[in-house]
């Protein structure tokens, strides 16, 4: 597999009068006519919003209507793309017409904590969690708790590895490129389940309520964190 050093997640807000489904349909149509092609791009996914409440205890639904995930061989590859003529003159303008404003973005080095083959047939569902660190923690402390202790607890759940397809976390230590709207999120977790039923079972379990939810409050401010439940559509 090609090495991945950087992930840039774009968070999209539909313009007034455009529903999340309309945004998704129009965006995917654009992708057929004007696909994202850039040096160093490893993978690219559009995440269609599903009408499901945030499953994370205490965290509200994210104020976005879709998300785009891009994985890159190097951080400089992503940086070169967002300042390129292809991005500014060809890829962005038609997409920007669908949005209320420039996309927000979260970027950093991704870490894949768990992955298995997607069973067939399956209808995967991806939760994008946008954490905000507790103010009393240094960023390194937040990242360490999130990517080690909390991830270990998540994977130790009684049926977690039967329900999960992948678990990836991307801490975001610095703001994204200036072309994008800034957020206060300190990273993004991409948690993919093999089905909506698997997601509901995991977040509705006693283990989540008694172990994982209390641990979330030890390193994140859940009132300012957020989550989107999406259907991932692989584009490249």
SULTA-V148873 format. One line per field, one symbol per residue. ss: DSSP state (h for helix, s for strand, l for the rest). psi: psi as a letter, one per 40 degrees, with the letter a starting at -180 (. if undefined). burial: b if it has 24 or more other C-alpha atoms within 12 Angstrom, else e. A space follows every 10 residues. Layout:
# SULTA-V148873
ss->???
psi->???
burial->???
This chain:
# SULTA-V148873
ss->lllllsssss sslslllllh hhhhhhhhhh hhhlllllll sssssssssl llllllllls sllllsssss ssllhhhhhh hhllhhhhhh hhhhhhllsl lllsssssls ssssslllll llllssssss llslllllhh hhhhhhhhhh hhhhhllllh hhhsssssss slllllllll slllllssss sssllhhhhh hhhllhhhhh hhhhhhllls lllllsssss ssssll
psi->hhiheihhhh hhhiihehid dddddddddd dddgihhihe hdihhhhhhi ghihehhehi iifieiihhh hididddddd deeidddddd ddddddeeie aiiiihiahi hhdiiiihih iigihhhhhg ihihdeiidd ddddddecdd ddddeeided eddidihhig igdiiiieei iiieieahhh hhieiddddd ddeeiddddd ddddddeeei gddeiiihhi hhhhd.
burial->eeebbbbbbb bbbbeeeebb eebbebbbeb beeebbbbeb bbbbbbbbbb ebebbbbebb bbbbbbbbbb bbbbbbbbbe bbeeeebeee bbeebbebbe ebbbbbbbbb bbbbeeeeee eeebbbbbbb bbbbeeeebe ebbebbbeeb bebbbebeeb bbbbbbbbbb bbbeebbeeb eebbbbbbbb bbbbbbebbb bbbeeeebee bbbebbbbbb bbebbbbbbb bbbebe
